[in-house]
Amino acid sequence: MSVTVTVVILNFNGRNYLEQFLPSVMATNYPQLGVVVADNGSTDDSVAYLQIAYPSVRILQNTKNEGFAGGYNWALQQVESDYYILLNSDVAVAQNWVGSIIALMEADKNIAACQPKILSYNHPALFEYAGAAGGWIDYLGYPFSRGRVFDICEHDKGQYNTTEPIFWASGAAMFVRAKVFHELKGFDPYFFAHQEEIDLCWRMQIAGYGIMACTDSVVYHLGAGTLPRGGRKVYLNFRNNLIMMSKNLPGRELWWKLPYRFLLDAVSAWKGLLTGEPYFFSAIVKAHIAFVYWFITRFEWNAKPKPALQSLNGVYARSVVWNYFFQSKQRFLEIISTKP
């Protein structure tokens, strides 16, 4: 019996992206691949365009924009499939991008999520910011990727052409085992956007599942299509990262890592202010205030023991911030090979 696989594209006012990138998805070489566009309360003519240009594509229409997290939670409740492929609307795909990952996940039923190699659409020789060749995290909760550390995206020279465990799979092109997604209640809708996929992958690992990168599959991401660089993006990234740590770290780590992160975030905020980016400073201050509010009103202490962060796959046991900013190590391989 063959498995069912469905690409689910979340759209918000992205008619131009659908027109540009959906043709490559529809040309995918995979038998009976389902394609769903979940419209997140768009006010443009995205839905009208799809109805005319792609009558075979199933359209789900939300009445409001619930962000990446809430939008996908809403949509995937309505999609029956063994596997979901969560795909950004600004991603072009290679013709054979599906088969190798589904084969990998079918061969190991413990794999809950997987991502392909993600290259830049505008600069295909470079890895793309949102996930590159697979997501990692350092011991203080800072995410980075094989091929992308902070704002430095490496050239793809085949250095990460390996299928291996990672910490998190990018939400730009995320293959998910549907049963596990629903078992863990999907994304945290409070996140709205940014780092909700890292939080989900962390929870997947806590539950005993694995996350993989499969670089036999390749996609090309335009990037910044849903939320451009700016104060809102900075705010969500910093707020959500602190929430994610509070939810998933064992208490013996959280009690000292959280204040340490507050200190490092403050340094980042002042650096932004002193280098002519005042929006960066204000966004981090607002993120900290919002996090404190979340912690007071929503944090739930769970007595069930959680595994140490460093016991999970894709965790760098030192500080990527120290390596990058103080030791000028800007590439993934030179960072993870750093000796104490």
C-alpha positions in Angstrom: 0.0 0.0 0.0 1.5 3.3 -1.1 1.8 6.2 1.3 0.0 9.5 0.8 2.0 12.7 0.5 0.6 16.2 0.4 2.3 19.5 -0.2 0.7 22.2 1.9 1.5 25.8 0.9 0.5 28.5 3.3 -0.4 31.7 1.5 -0.9 35.3 2.6 -1.3 37.9 -0.1 1.2 35.9 -2.2 -0.4 35.8 -5.6 2.9 36.8 -7.3 4.8 34.0 -5.5 2.2 31.4 -6.4 2.4 32.5 -10.1 6.2 32.3 -10.0 6.8 29.2 -7.9 3.8 26.9 -8.0 4.6 25.6 -11.6 7.7 23.8 -10.3 5.7 22.2 -7.5 3.1 21.0 -10.0 5.9 19.6 -12.1 7.1 17.4 -9.3 7.9 13.8 -10.3 6.1 11.8 -7.6 3.0 9.7 -8.1 -0.3 11.1 -6.9 1.2 14.0 -5.0 -1.5 16.1 -3.4 -1.1 19.9 -3.5 -3.1 22.1 -1.1 -2.9 25.9 -0.8 -4.1 27.1 2.6 -5.0 30.8 2.3 -4.4 32.6 5.5 -7.0 35.4 5.1 -5.4 37.0 2.0 -6.8 40.3 0.8 -5.3 40.1 -2.7 -6.6 37.9 -5.6 -4.6 34.8 -4.7 -7.6 32.6 -4.4 -9.2 33.8 -7.6 -6.0 33.3 -9.5 -5.7 29.7 -8.2 -9.2 28.8 -9.1 -8.6 29.8 -12.7 -5.0 28.8 -13.2 -4.9 25.6 -11.0 -8.3 24.1 -10.7 -6.8 20.8 -9.5 -5.2 22.4 -6.5 -7.3 22.1 -3.3 -7.8 25.5 -1.7 -8.5 26.0 2.0 -9.7 29.5 3.0 -9.1 30.9 6.5 -11.0 34.1 7.5 -8.0 35.6 9.2 -4.2 35.6 9.2 -3.1 33.3 12.0 0.6 33.4 11.1 2.7 30.4 10.1 2.0 28.5 13.3 -1.7 29.0 13.7 -2.3 28.9 9.9 -0.7 25.5 9.5 -2.4 24.1 12.6 -5.7 25.2 11.2 -5.0 23.8 7.7 -3.5 20.5 8.6 -6.6 19.6 10.7 -8.3 19.4 7.3 -5.7 17.4 5.4 -5.6 13.6 5.6 -2.2 12.3 4.5 0.6 10.1 5.8 3.1 12.9 5.2 2.8 16.6 5.0 5.3 18.8 3.2 5.1 22.3 4.5 6.4 24.5 1.8 6.8 28.3 1.7 5.1 29.9 -1.3 8.4 31.4 -2.4 10.2 28.1 -3.0 11.1 26.5 -6.3 11.7 22.8 -6.2 13.8 20.3 -8.2 11.7 17.8 -10.2 12.7 14.8 -8.0 12.7 16.6 -4.6 10.2 14.4 -2.9 11.1 10.7 -3.4 14.4 10.5 -1.6 13.0 12.0 1.6 9.9 9.9 1.7 12.0 6.8 1.1 14.2 7.8 4.0 11.3 8.4 6.3 9.6 5.1 5.3 12.7 3.2 6.0 13.0 4.6 9.5 9.6 5.2 11.1 11.3 7.0 14.0 12.0 10.0 11.8 9.3 12.6 12.5 10.6 15.4 10.3 13.1 16.0 7.5 14.4 18.8 5.3 16.1 19.0 1.9 19.1 21.1 1.1 17.9 24.7 0.8 19.8 26.9 -1.6 19.2 30.6 -2.5 16.8 31.1 -5.4 18.6 34.3 -6.4 22.1 32.9 -5.8 21.9 29.1 -6.3 25.6 28.6 -5.4 24.8 29.8 -1.9 22.9 28.1 0.9 19.8 30.0 1.9 19.3 31.5 5.4 16.2 29.6 6.4 17.7 26.2 7.2 20.5 25.7 4.6 21.6 22.0 5.0 19.9 21.3 8.3 19.4 23.2 11.6 21.5 23.0 14.8 21.4 24.8 18.1 24.0 25.8 20.6 23.9 25.1 24.4 22.3 28.6 25.0 19.5 28.1 22.5 20.9 30.0 19.5 19.9 28.3 16.2 22.3 28.0 13.3 22.6 25.7 10.3 24.9 23.6 8.3 25.9 26.2 5.8 24.5 29.3 7.6 25.7 30.9 10.8 24.0 34.1 11.8 24.0 36.2 8.6 26.8 34.3 6.8 25.6 31.9 4.1 28.3 29.6 2.7 28.8 28.5 -0.9 27.6 25.0 -1.6 30.6 23.0 -2.5 29.2 19.6 -1.5 30.6 19.9 2.0 27.2 19.0 3.5 26.1 16.4 1.0 25.3 13.9 3.8 22.1 12.6 5.2 22.4 12.9 8.9 20.5 13.8 12.1 19.9 17.5 12.9 18.2 19.4 15.7 15.6 21.2 13.6 14.2 21.1 10.1 13.4 24.3 8.3 9.7 25.4 8.0 10.5 26.6 4.5 10.5 23.0 3.3 9.6 20.7 6.1 8.6 17.0 5.6 6.5 15.9 8.6 5.1 12.6 9.6 1.4 13.6 10.0 0.7 11.2 12.9 3.5 12.8 15.0 2.5 16.3 14.1 -1.0 15.7 15.5 0.3 13.6 18.4 2.3 16.6 19.6 -0.5 19.1 18.8 1.4 20.8 16.0 3.0 24.2 16.3 2.6 26.5 19.3 0.1 29.1 17.9 1.4 31.7 20.4 4.6 31.9 18.3 2.7 33.2 15.3 5.8 33.1 13.1 9.6 32.3 13.6 11.2 29.4 15.4 7.9 27.5 15.8 9.5 24.7 13.7 12.5 24.6 16.1 10.2 24.3 19.0 8.2 21.5 17.4 11.4 19.6 16.4 12.7 20.0 20.0 9.5 18.5 21.3 9.7 15.7 18.8 13.2 14.9 20.0 12.0 15.0 23.7 9.3 12.5 22.6 12.0 10.2 21.3 11.7 10.9 17.5 14.5 11.9 15.1 14.9 14.9 12.8 17.0 14.5 9.6 18.5 16.4 6.7 18.5 14.7 3.4 20.6 16.6 0.9 19.7 14.3 -2.0 16.7 16.6 -2.3 17.2 20.2 -3.3 14.9 23.3 -3.2 15.5 27.0 -3.9 14.2 29.6 -1.5 13.7 33.2 -2.3 13.5 34.2 1.4 11.9 37.0 3.4 8.7 36.4 1.4 6.4 36.3 4.4 7.9 38.7 6.9 10.6 41.1 5.7 13.7 41.9 7.8 12.8 44.5 10.5 11.6 45.2 14.0 8.7 42.7 13.9 11.0 39.9 12.7 13.6 40.7 15.5 10.8 40.9 18.1 9.4 37.5 17.2 12.7 35.8 17.0 13.9 36.9 20.4 10.6 36.5 22.1 9.9 33.0 20.7 13.4 31.8 21.4 13.1 32.5 25.1 9.6 30.9 25.2 11.0 27.8 23.4 13.8 27.5 26.0 11.4 27.9 28.9 9.1 25.2 27.5 11.7 22.6 26.6 14.8 22.9 28.8 14.9 20.9 32.0 14.7 23.1 35.1 18.3 22.4 36.1 19.4 24.2 32.9 16.7 26.8 32.6 17.4 28.5 35.9 20.8 29.7 34.8 20.5 29.8 31.0 17.5 32.1 31.0 19.2 35.0 32.9 22.4 34.4 30.8 20.4 34.8 27.6 18.7 38.0 28.9 22.2 39.4 29.4 23.4 38.4 25.9 20.2 39.7 24.4 20.8 43.0 26.2 24.3 43.2 24.6 22.8 42.6 21.2 20.2 45.3 21.8 22.8 47.9 22.8 25.0 46.9 19.9 22.1 47.6 17.6 21.5 51.0 19.1 25.1 52.0 18.9 25.5 50.9 15.3 22.6 52.8 14.0 19.8 50.2 14.2 17.5 51.6 16.9 14.7 49.4 15.8 16.8 46.4 16.9 17.1 47.8 20.4 13.4 48.5 20.8 12.4 45.2 19.3 14.5 43.2 21.9 13.2 45.3 24.8 9.6 44.6 23.6 10.4 40.9 23.2 11.7 40.7 26.8 8.6 42.4 28.1 6.4 40.1 26.1 8.3 37.1 27.3 7.9 38.1 30.9 4.2 38.5 30.4 4.1 35.0 28.7 6.0 33.5 31.6 3.7 35.0 34.2 0.5 34.2 32.5 1.1 31.0 30.4 4.2 29.1 31.7 3.2 25.6 32.9 5.6 23.7 35.1 5.8 20.1 34.0 7.2 17.7 36.6 7.9 15.1 33.9 11.7 15.0 33.5 13.1 16.4 30.3 16.4 15.3 28.6 19.4 17.6 28.8 19.7 19.7 25.7 23.2 18.4 24.9 21.8 14.8 24.9 19.8 15.5 21.7 21.0 15.4 18.1 22.3 18.6 16.4 23.4 20.4 19.6 26.7 22.3 19.8 27.9 22.1 23.4 29.6 25.5 23.3 28.7 29.1 22.4 28.2 29.8 18.7 28.0 33.5 19.7 31.5 33.4 21.1 32.9 31.5 18.1 31.3 33.9 15.6 31.8 37.3 17.1 34.9 36.9 19.2 36.9 34.2 17.3 35.8 35.2 13.8 34.6 31.6 13.0 31.8 32.0 10.5 31.4 28.6 9.0 29.6 25.6 10.4 32.4 23.1 10.1 35.1 25.3 11.7 32.7 26.1 14.6 31.7 22.5 15.5 35.3 21.4 15.2 36.4 24.0 17.8 38.0 22.4 20.8 37.4 23.5 24.4 
